[in-house]
Amino acid sequence: MKGPAIRQPLSLAIGLWCLLLLAVAASRAQDAESKVTPQLPEATQVPATGNDVSAGDASGNSEAVSSATADRNYVLGPEDVIDIEVFDIPELKRSVRVAADGLISVPLIGRVQAAGLTAEQLREELAEKWGENYLQEPQVTIFVKEFKAKPVSVIGAVEKPGLYPLSGRRSLIEMLSMAEGLGKKNTSPAGRTVLVTRQSGFKDLRPVDGMHVKSANQIEIDLNRLLNTRDEALNIEIKPLDIISVSRADVVYVIGAVNRPGGFVLEDRPSVTVFQAIAMANGCTGSAAKASARIVRKSEDGSQEEIPINLGKIMKGKAKDQTLAANDILWVPESKGKFVGRTAGQTGMAALMGWLIWVH
C-alpha cells in the first residue's frame, strides 16, 4: 500500500517539472524570434555604370566613358543622373536627372533640392520626407548613375581631349591617364609643360621646383619633372571645372636646298641650333647657297624678321652657331639662278607660312 502512494506524488512532480521546462523553452524561443529583424544594407554611393560626356574635342564629342567609383563626398550637381529606390516599394523606383536649378522630381514629395548634397545626404532627406506622411521607416537607396555636373576639361596634346567627369578625388596624372595619355609623335606630340587653370584660384598651393605660378588662377608644371620624378607636390589634386592644357611640342622648319625639308619637333628641348637643324634635315644639297642662308622669325607683334647667316662658316666652325627658337624657319636657298632661286624660296616660304597659320 505504501509503494503506490509514494510513486504517485513523485510522478506528478516529474510531470510538472517537464511542463515547466517546455514552457521556459517556448518562451525563450518566442523572445529570440521577436528580436530578429531584417538587416537591410545601408545606402551608400556605389560605382556608376552609366555613360558620360567624354573624349573628343572639348566642344563636345560624346563618345561613352564609364565613370570610376564615386567618392563618398561627391557633391551632386546639375545634369547628374541618379537612381532612387525604396526597399519593397518598386512603384517609387526612379531614374532622375538633376535639373539646372538643382531640383529633382520625386513621387509623393514633389520637387526636392539635390544639388549641393552628397548621395548620403539626399538619401537621408528623402527618407525623412517620405517618413513624415507616407511610409514607415523607408529604406532608401541612392545610386549615382552618371556624373556630369562637374567635369574637368583636358585639352591640348593628349590622345583624347575632352570633358571628363570628376567622380571623386583625382590627381593631375590620373586625369591625363583618363585622356589616354600624352599625344604621340605621329599625332600631336606633347611639349614640356602643362597648364592648370582654376576659376577659384590656387590660394592654398605652395609652389615647388618644377611649378610656375603664372597668375592667381593659373599654374604651369614641368611635364618631364612631373612624369619622371613623380613628385607628389607637382601631382596636384584636380578640382571640379579645372582646365588642364598640355602644351604642344615646339617645331622648327628647314626648307630649301636640304635633303629632307620639313618641320622638326623639339620634343623636350626648348631650342636647337642651326647646325642641329641641318643635321635633322639630313644635310644640305650640293647646290645649296650656304652663305645666303636665313633664319625667318615671326615676332610677337606678327611682324616677320629675316636674320642672315653664313651656314658654310657655321658648319666649318668658323662662325658662331645660331639658336633657333620655336617656329623659326631656316631657309637655305639654291645657288643656281639667284633670282629664280630666291623667288622659288620665297614662294615656298609663303606656302609654308600659310600652312602654319592654317594649322595654328
C-alpha positions as a Markdown table, in Angstrom:
| # | Residue | x | y | z |
|---|---|---|---|---|
| 1 | Met | 0.0 | 0.0 | 0.0 |
| 2 | Lys | 2.9 | 2.3 | 0.7 |
| 3 | Gly | 4.7 | 1.8 | -2.6 |
| 4 | Pro | 1.9 | 3.2 | -4.9 |
| 5 | Ala | 1.2 | 6.1 | -2.6 |
| 6 | Ile | 4.8 | 7.3 | -2.8 |
| 7 | Arg | 5.1 | 6.8 | -6.6 |
| 8 | Gln | 2.0 | 9.0 | -7.4 |
| 9 | Pro | 3.4 | 12.3 | -5.9 |
| 10 | Leu | 6.8 | 11.6 | -7.5 |
| 11 | Ser | 5.3 | 11.1 | -11.0 |
| 12 | Leu | 3.2 | 14.2 | -10.6 |
| 13 | Ala | 6.3 | 16.2 | -9.6 |
| 14 | Ile | 8.3 | 14.9 | -12.6 |
| 15 | Gly | 5.4 | 15.7 | -14.9 |
| 16 | Leu | 5.1 | 19.2 | -13.6 |
| 17 | Trp | 8.9 | 19.8 | -13.9 |
| 18 | Cys | 8.8 | 18.7 | -17.6 |
| 19 | Leu | 5.9 | 21.0 | -18.3 |
| 20 | Leu | 7.8 | 23.9 | -16.7 |
| 21 | Leu | 10.9 | 23.2 | -18.8 |
| 22 | Leu | 8.9 | 23.1 | -22.0 |
| 23 | Ala | 7.2 | 26.4 | -21.1 |
| 24 | Val | 10.5 | 28.1 | -20.4 |
| 25 | Ala | 12.0 | 26.9 | -23.7 |
| 26 | Ala | 9.0 | 28.1 | -25.7 |
| 27 | Ser | 9.1 | 31.5 | -24.0 |
| 28 | Arg | 12.8 | 31.9 | -24.9 |
| 29 | Ala | 12.3 | 30.8 | -28.5 |
| 30 | Gln | 9.5 | 33.4 | -28.8 |
| 31 | Asp | 11.6 | 36.1 | -27.3 |
| 32 | Ala | 14.5 | 35.3 | -29.7 |
| 33 | Glu | 12.2 | 35.3 | -32.7 |
| 34 | Ser | 10.7 | 38.7 | -31.7 |
| 35 | Lys | 14.2 | 40.2 | -31.6 |
| 36 | Val | 15.2 | 39.1 | -35.1 |
| 37 | Thr | 14.7 | 42.0 | -37.6 |
| 38 | Pro | 15.7 | 42.0 | -41.2 |
| 39 | Gln | 19.2 | 43.6 | -41.7 |
| 40 | Leu | 18.9 | 45.9 | -44.7 |
| 41 | Pro | 22.1 | 47.3 | -46.3 |
| 42 | Glu | 22.9 | 50.9 | -45.5 |
| 43 | Ala | 22.5 | 53.1 | -48.6 |
| 44 | Thr | 25.9 | 54.2 | -49.9 |
| 45 | Gln | 27.2 | 55.7 | -53.1 |
| 46 | Val | 28.4 | 52.9 | -55.4 |
| 47 | Pro | 30.3 | 52.7 | -58.7 |
| 48 | Ala | 28.5 | 54.2 | -61.6 |
| 49 | Thr | 27.8 | 52.1 | -64.6 |
| 50 | Gly | 26.2 | 54.8 | -66.9 |
| 51 | Asn | 27.9 | 56.7 | -69.7 |
| 52 | Asp | 29.1 | 60.3 | -69.6 |
| 53 | Val | 30.3 | 63.0 | -71.9 |
| 54 | Ser | 33.9 | 62.1 | -72.8 |
| 55 | Ala | 36.7 | 62.3 | -75.2 |
| 56 | Gly | 36.7 | 64.1 | -78.4 |
| 57 | Asp | 37.4 | 67.7 | -78.8 |
| 58 | Ala | 36.5 | 70.0 | -75.9 |
| 59 | Ser | 33.5 | 71.4 | -77.8 |
| 60 | Gly | 31.6 | 68.2 | -77.2 |
| 61 | Asn | 32.3 | 64.8 | -78.8 |
| 62 | Ser | 30.0 | 62.4 | -77.0 |
| 63 | Glu | 31.8 | 59.1 | -77.0 |
| 64 | Ala | 30.9 | 57.0 | -74.0 |
| 65 | Val | 33.1 | 56.7 | -70.9 |
| 66 | Ser | 32.5 | 54.6 | -67.8 |
| 67 | Ser | 32.7 | 56.5 | -64.6 |
| 68 | Ala | 35.1 | 55.4 | -61.8 |
| 69 | Thr | 33.9 | 54.6 | -58.3 |
| 70 | Ala | 32.3 | 57.6 | -56.7 |
| 71 | Asp | 33.9 | 59.3 | -53.7 |
| 72 | Arg | 31.6 | 59.3 | -50.6 |
| 73 | Asn | 32.0 | 63.1 | -50.5 |
| 74 | Tyr | 31.0 | 63.7 | -54.1 |
| 75 | Val | 28.5 | 66.6 | -54.2 |
| 76 | Leu | 25.6 | 66.3 | -56.7 |
| 77 | Gly | 25.1 | 69.0 | -59.3 |
| 78 | Pro | 23.0 | 69.8 | -62.4 |
| 79 | Glu | 23.0 | 67.2 | -65.1 |
| 80 | Asp | 24.0 | 64.3 | -62.8 |
| 81 | Val | 21.7 | 61.3 | -63.2 |
| 82 | Ile | 20.7 | 59.3 | -60.1 |
| 83 | Asp | 18.7 | 56.2 | -59.4 |
| 84 | Ile | 16.3 | 56.2 | -56.4 |
| 85 | Glu | 14.9 | 53.0 | -54.9 |
| 86 | Val | 12.8 | 52.3 | -51.8 |
| 87 | Phe | 13.1 | 48.8 | -50.3 |
| 88 | Asp | 10.0 | 46.7 | -51.1 |
| 89 | Ile | 8.2 | 49.5 | -52.9 |
| 90 | Pro | 9.0 | 49.2 | -56.6 |
| 91 | Glu | 6.5 | 51.9 | -57.6 |
| 92 | Leu | 8.8 | 54.5 | -56.1 |
| 93 | Lys | 11.9 | 53.4 | -58.2 |
| 94 | Arg | 13.0 | 56.3 | -60.4 |
| 95 | Ser | 16.0 | 57.4 | -62.5 |
| 96 | Val | 16.1 | 61.2 | -62.5 |
| 97 | Arg | 18.4 | 63.9 | -63.8 |
| 98 | Val | 19.2 | 66.9 | -61.6 |
| 99 | Ala | 17.8 | 69.9 | -63.3 |
| 100 | Ala | 19.6 | 73.2 | -64.0 |
| 101 | Asp | 18.1 | 74.7 | -60.8 |
| 102 | Gly | 19.4 | 71.8 | -58.7 |
| 103 | Leu | 16.0 | 70.1 | -58.1 |
| 104 | Ile | 14.7 | 66.6 | -58.8 |
| 105 | Ser | 11.0 | 65.4 | -59.0 |
| 106 | Val | 10.2 | 62.6 | -56.6 |
| 107 | Pro | 6.9 | 60.7 | -56.3 |
| 108 | Leu | 4.6 | 61.8 | -53.4 |
| 109 | Ile | 7.0 | 64.5 | -52.3 |
| 110 | Gly | 7.4 | 66.7 | -55.4 |
| 111 | Arg | 10.5 | 68.7 | -56.2 |
| 112 | Val | 13.4 | 68.3 | -53.9 |
| 113 | Gln | 16.8 | 70.0 | -53.8 |
| 114 | Ala | 19.6 | 67.6 | -54.8 |
| 115 | Ala | 22.4 | 69.9 | -56.0 |
| 116 | Gly | 24.8 | 70.7 | -53.2 |
| 117 | Leu | 24.1 | 67.4 | -51.3 |
| 118 | Thr | 26.1 | 64.2 | -51.3 |
| 119 | Ala | 24.3 | 61.0 | -52.1 |
| 120 | Glu | 24.0 | 60.1 | -48.4 |
| 121 | Gln | 22.6 | 63.5 | -47.5 |
| 122 | Leu | 20.0 | 63.2 | -50.3 |
| 123 | Arg | 19.1 | 59.7 | -49.1 |
| 124 | Glu | 18.5 | 60.9 | -45.6 |
| 125 | Glu | 16.4 | 63.9 | -46.9 |
| 126 | Leu | 14.1 | 61.6 | -48.9 |
| 127 | Ala | 13.8 | 59.1 | -46.1 |
| 128 | Glu | 12.7 | 61.8 | -43.8 |
| 129 | Lys | 10.2 | 63.4 | -46.2 |
| 130 | Trp | 8.7 | 60.0 | -47.1 |
| 131 | Gly | 8.6 | 59.1 | -43.5 |
| 132 | Glu | 6.7 | 62.2 | -42.4 |
| 133 | Asn | 3.4 | 61.3 | -44.1 |
| 134 | Tyr | 3.6 | 58.3 | -46.3 |
| 135 | Leu | 5.9 | 55.5 | -45.2 |
| 136 | Gln | 7.1 | 53.9 | -42.0 |
| 137 | Glu | 10.9 | 53.9 | -41.7 |
| 138 | Pro | 11.5 | 53.8 | -45.5 |
| 139 | Gln | 14.8 | 52.2 | -46.6 |
| 140 | Val | 16.1 | 54.5 | -49.4 |
| 141 | Thr | 19.0 | 53.8 | -51.7 |
| 142 | Ile | 20.7 | 56.4 | -53.9 |
| 143 | Phe | 22.8 | 55.4 | -56.8 |
| 144 | Val | 24.8 | 57.9 | -58.9 |
| 145 | Lys | 24.4 | 56.7 | -62.4 |
| 146 | Glu | 26.1 | 59.5 | -64.4 |
| 147 | Phe | 28.5 | 62.1 | -63.3 |
| 148 | Lys | 28.0 | 65.2 | -65.4 |
| 149 | Ala | 27.8 | 68.1 | -63.0 |
| 150 | Lys | 31.5 | 68.9 | -62.5 |
| 151 | Pro | 33.6 | 67.9 | -65.5 |
| 152 | Val | 37.3 | 68.7 | -66.0 |
| 153 | Ser | 38.5 | 69.8 | -69.4 |
| 154 | Val | 41.6 | 68.1 | -70.7 |
| 155 | Ile | 42.8 | 69.8 | -73.9 |
| 156 | Gly | 45.9 | 70.2 | -75.9 |
| 157 | Ala | 48.4 | 67.5 | -76.8 |
| 158 | Val | 46.7 | 64.4 | -75.3 |
| 159 | Glu | 45.4 | 61.4 | -77.2 |
| 160 | Lys | 41.7 | 62.1 | -76.3 |
| 161 | Pro | 41.0 | 65.7 | -75.4 |
| 162 | Gly | 37.5 | 66.4 | -74.0 |
| 163 | Leu | 35.4 | 66.7 | -70.8 |
| 164 | Tyr | 35.9 | 64.1 | -68.1 |
| 165 | Pro | 33.7 | 63.5 | -65.0 |
| 166 | Leu | 35.3 | 64.2 | -61.7 |
| 167 | Ser | 33.5 | 61.5 | -59.6 |
| 168 | Gly | 36.0 | 61.6 | -56.7 |
| 169 | Arg | 39.5 | 62.8 | -55.8 |
| 170 | Arg | 41.7 | 62.7 | -58.8 |
| 171 | Ser | 45.3 | 63.8 | -59.3 |
| 172 | Leu | 46.8 | 65.5 | -62.4 |
| 173 | Ile | 48.4 | 62.3 | -63.6 |
| 174 | Glu | 45.1 | 60.4 | -63.2 |
| 175 | Met | 43.3 | 63.0 | -65.3 |
| 176 | Leu | 46.0 | 62.7 | -68.0 |
| 177 | Ser | 45.6 | 59.0 | -67.9 |
| 178 | Met | 41.8 | 59.3 | -68.4 |
| 179 | Ala | 42.6 | 61.2 | -71.6 |
| 180 | Glu | 44.7 | 58.2 | -72.6 |
| 181 | Gly | 48.0 | 59.9 | -72.0 |
| 182 | Leu | 50.1 | 62.5 | -73.9 |
| 183 | Gly | 49.9 | 63.0 | -77.6 |
| 184 | Lys | 52.2 | 60.7 | -79.7 |
| 185 | Lys | 54.8 | 61.9 | -82.1 |
| 186 | Asn | 52.7 | 61.0 | -85.1 |
| 187 | Thr | 49.6 | 62.8 | -83.8 |
| 188 | Ser | 50.1 | 65.8 | -81.7 |
| 189 | Pro | 53.3 | 65.5 | -79.7 |
| 190 | Ala | 53.3 | 66.9 | -76.2 |
| 191 | Gly | 55.6 | 69.8 | -75.2 |
| 192 | Arg | 57.4 | 70.5 | -72.0 |
| 193 | Thr | 54.6 | 71.9 | -69.8 |
| 194 | Val | 51.0 | 71.5 | -68.7 |
| 195 | Leu | 48.8 | 74.5 | -67.6 |
| 196 | Val | 46.2 | 74.1 | -65.0 |
| 197 | Thr | 43.5 | 76.8 | -64.8 |
| 198 | Arg | 41.2 | 77.1 | -61.8 |
| 199 | Gln | 38.4 | 79.6 | -61.5 |
| 200 | Ser | 38.7 | 79.8 | -57.8 |
| 201 | Gly | 42.4 | 80.2 | -57.8 |
| 202 | Phe | 45.3 | 78.4 | -56.0 |
| 203 | Lys | 45.1 | 80.1 | -52.7 |
| 204 | Asp | 46.5 | 77.2 | -50.6 |
| 205 | Leu | 49.0 | 75.9 | -53.1 |
| 206 | Arg | 52.7 | 76.1 | -52.2 |
| 207 | Pro | 54.9 | 76.4 | -55.3 |
| 208 | Val | 57.8 | 73.9 | -55.6 |
| 209 | Asp | 60.6 | 73.3 | -58.1 |
| 210 | Gly | 59.1 | 72.5 | -61.5 |
| 211 | Met | 56.0 | 74.7 | -60.9 |
| 212 | His | 55.5 | 78.2 | -62.0 |
| 213 | Val | 52.6 | 80.4 | -60.9 |
| 214 | Lys | 51.6 | 82.3 | -64.0 |
| 215 | Ser | 48.6 | 84.1 | -62.4 |
| 216 | Ala | 46.3 | 83.8 | -59.5 |
| 217 | Asn | 44.2 | 81.2 | -61.3 |
| 218 | Gln | 46.8 | 79.5 | -63.5 |
| 219 | Ile | 49.9 | 77.4 | -62.8 |
| 220 | Glu | 52.4 | 75.8 | -65.2 |
| 221 | Ile | 54.0 | 72.5 | -64.4 |
| 222 | Asp | 57.1 | 70.9 | -65.9 |
| 223 | Leu | 55.8 | 67.7 | -67.6 |
| 224 | Asn | 59.1 | 65.9 | -67.6 |
| 225 | Arg | 59.7 | 66.5 | -63.9 |
| 226 | Leu | 56.1 | 65.5 | -63.2 |
| 227 | Leu | 56.2 | 62.2 | -65.0 |
| 228 | Asn | 59.8 | 61.2 | -64.4 |
| 229 | Thr | 60.2 | 62.1 | -60.7 |
| 230 | Arg | 56.6 | 61.5 | -59.7 |
| 231 | Asp | 56.9 | 64.4 | -57.2 |
| 232 | Glu | 53.7 | 64.4 | -55.2 |
| 233 | Ala | 53.9 | 68.2 | -54.8 |
| 234 | Leu | 53.7 | 68.5 | -58.6 |
| 235 | Asn | 51.0 | 65.9 | -59.0 |
| 236 | Ile | 48.3 | 68.3 | -57.6 |
| 237 | Glu | 44.7 | 67.3 | -56.8 |
| 238 | Ile | 42.3 | 68.4 | -59.6 |
| 239 | Lys | 39.2 | 70.3 | -58.7 |
| 240 | Pro | 35.8 | 70.5 | -60.4 |
| 241 | Leu | 35.8 | 72.7 | -63.5 |
| 242 | Asp | 39.6 | 72.8 | -63.8 |
| 243 | Ile | 41.1 | 73.1 | -67.3 |
| 244 | Ile | 44.2 | 71.0 | -68.0 |
| 245 | Ser | 46.0 | 72.1 | -71.1 |
| 246 | Val | 49.0 | 70.1 | -72.3 |
| 247 | Ser | 51.3 | 72.2 | -74.4 |
| 248 | Arg | 52.2 | 71.1 | -77.9 |
| 249 | Ala | 55.8 | 70.4 | -78.8 |
| 250 | Asp | 57.6 | 73.3 | -80.4 |
| 251 | Val | 58.7 | 72.9 | -84.1 |
| 252 | Val | 61.4 | 74.4 | -86.2 |
| 253 | Tyr | 61.3 | 74.3 | -90.0 |
| 254 | Val | 64.1 | 73.7 | -92.5 |
| 255 | Ile | 63.3 | 74.5 | -96.2 |
| 256 | Gly | 65.1 | 75.0 | -99.4 |
| 257 | Ala | 68.3 | 73.2 | -100.5 |
| 258 | Val | 68.4 | 70.4 | -97.9 |
| 259 | Asn | 67.9 | 66.7 | -98.3 |
| 260 | Arg | 64.9 | 66.4 | -96.1 |
| 261 | Pro | 63.0 | 69.6 | -95.7 |
| 262 | Gly | 60.1 | 69.9 | -93.3 |
| 263 | Gly | 59.1 | 70.6 | -89.7 |
| 264 | Phe | 61.1 | 69.0 | -86.8 |
| 265 | Val | 59.6 | 68.5 | -83.4 |
| 266 | Leu | 61.7 | 69.8 | -80.5 |
| 267 | Glu | 60.0 | 67.5 | -78.0 |
| 268 | Asp | 61.6 | 68.1 | -74.6 |
| 269 | Arg | 64.1 | 70.6 | -75.8 |
| 270 | Pro | 63.4 | 74.4 | -75.7 |
| 271 | Ser | 65.5 | 75.1 | -78.8 |
| 272 | Val | 68.0 | 73.7 | -81.3 |
| 273 | Thr | 70.9 | 75.3 | -83.1 |
| 274 | Val | 71.2 | 75.8 | -86.9 |
| 275 | Phe | 73.8 | 73.1 | -87.1 |
| 276 | Gln | 71.5 | 70.6 | -85.3 |
| 277 | Ala | 68.6 | 71.6 | -87.6 |
| 278 | Ile | 70.7 | 71.0 | -90.7 |
| 279 | Ala | 71.6 | 67.6 | -89.3 |
| 280 | Met | 67.8 | 66.8 | -88.7 |
| 281 | Ala | 67.3 | 67.7 | -92.4 |
| 282 | Asn | 70.0 | 65.2 | -93.4 |
| 283 | Gly | 72.4 | 68.0 | -94.5 |
| 284 | Cys | 72.4 | 70.4 | -97.4 |
| 285 | Thr | 72.2 | 69.5 | -101.1 |
| 286 | Gly | 75.2 | 70.1 | -103.4 |
| 287 | Ser | 73.6 | 73.2 | -104.9 |
| 288 | Ala | 73.0 | 75.0 | -101.6 |
| 289 | Ala | 74.0 | 78.6 | -101.3 |
| 290 | Lys | 75.2 | 78.3 | -97.7 |
| 291 | Ala | 76.5 | 81.8 | -97.5 |
| 292 | Ser | 73.0 | 83.2 | -98.2 |
| 293 | Ala | 71.0 | 81.2 | -95.7 |
| 294 | Arg | 68.5 | 83.0 | -93.5 |
| 295 | Ile | 66.5 | 82.5 | -90.3 |
| 296 | Val | 62.9 | 83.7 | -90.7 |
| 297 | Arg | 61.4 | 84.6 | -87.3 |
| 298 | Lys | 57.9 | 85.8 | -86.5 |
| 299 | Ser | 57.8 | 88.3 | -83.6 |
| 300 | Glu | 55.1 | 88.6 | -81.1 |
| 301 | Asp | 53.5 | 91.6 | -82.9 |
| 302 | Gly | 53.1 | 89.5 | -86.0 |
| 303 | Ser | 56.0 | 91.1 | -88.0 |
| 304 | Gln | 58.5 | 88.9 | -89.8 |
| 305 | Glu | 62.2 | 89.3 | -89.3 |
| 306 | Glu | 65.0 | 87.8 | -91.5 |
| 307 | Ile | 68.4 | 87.1 | -89.9 |
| 308 | Pro | 71.1 | 86.4 | -92.5 |
| 309 | Ile | 73.6 | 83.7 | -91.6 |
| 310 | Asn | 76.7 | 82.1 | -93.2 |
| 311 | Leu | 75.8 | 78.4 | -93.0 |
| 312 | Gly | 79.1 | 77.3 | -94.6 |
| 313 | Lys | 81.2 | 79.1 | -91.9 |
| 314 | Ile | 78.9 | 77.7 | -89.1 |
| 315 | Met | 79.3 | 74.2 | -90.4 |
| 316 | Lys | 83.1 | 74.6 | -90.6 |
| 317 | Gly | 83.2 | 76.0 | -87.1 |
| 318 | Lys | 84.4 | 79.5 | -88.3 |
| 319 | Ala | 81.3 | 81.3 | -87.1 |
| 320 | Lys | 79.1 | 81.1 | -84.0 |
| 321 | Asp | 76.3 | 78.6 | -84.2 |
| 322 | Gln | 72.9 | 80.4 | -84.0 |
| 323 | Thr | 70.0 | 79.2 | -81.9 |
| 324 | Leu | 66.6 | 78.5 | -83.5 |
| 325 | Ala | 63.6 | 79.2 | -81.3 |
| 326 | Ala | 60.1 | 77.6 | -81.6 |
| 327 | Asn | 58.5 | 78.1 | -85.1 |
| 328 | Asp | 61.7 | 79.6 | -86.6 |
| 329 | Ile | 62.2 | 78.8 | -90.3 |
| 330 | Leu | 65.7 | 78.0 | -91.5 |
| 331 | Trp | 65.8 | 78.8 | -95.3 |
| 332 | Val | 68.8 | 77.5 | -97.4 |
| 333 | Pro | 68.5 | 78.9 | -101.0 |
| 334 | Glu | 69.7 | 77.3 | -104.1 |
| 335 | Ser | 73.0 | 78.6 | -105.6 |
| 336 | Lys | 71.9 | 78.3 | -109.2 |
| 337 | Gly | 70.0 | 81.3 | -110.6 |
| 338 | Lys | 69.9 | 83.6 | -107.6 |
| 339 | Phe | 66.8 | 85.5 | -108.7 |
| 340 | Val | 64.9 | 82.3 | -109.6 |
| 341 | Gly | 66.1 | 80.5 | -106.5 |
| 342 | Arg | 65.1 | 83.4 | -104.3 |
| 343 | Thr | 61.7 | 83.7 | -105.9 |
| 344 | Ala | 61.1 | 79.9 | -105.5 |
| 345 | Gly | 62.4 | 80.1 | -102.0 |
| 346 | Gln | 60.1 | 83.0 | -101.2 |
| 347 | Thr | 57.1 | 81.1 | -102.7 |
| 348 | Gly | 58.0 | 78.1 | -100.6 |
| 349 | Met | 58.2 | 80.2 | -97.5 |
| 350 | Ala | 54.9 | 81.9 | -98.3 |
| 351 | Ala | 53.2 | 78.5 | -98.7 |
| 352 | Leu | 54.8 | 77.2 | -95.5 |
| 353 | Met | 53.8 | 80.3 | -93.6 |
| 354 | Gly | 50.2 | 79.9 | -94.9 |
| 355 | Trp | 50.2 | 76.3 | -93.8 |
| 356 | Leu | 51.4 | 77.3 | -90.4 |
| 357 | Ile | 48.8 | 79.9 | -90.0 |
| 358 | Trp | 46.1 | 77.4 | -91.0 |
| 359 | Val | 47.4 | 74.8 | -88.6 |
| 360 | His | 47.6 | 77.2 | -85.6 |
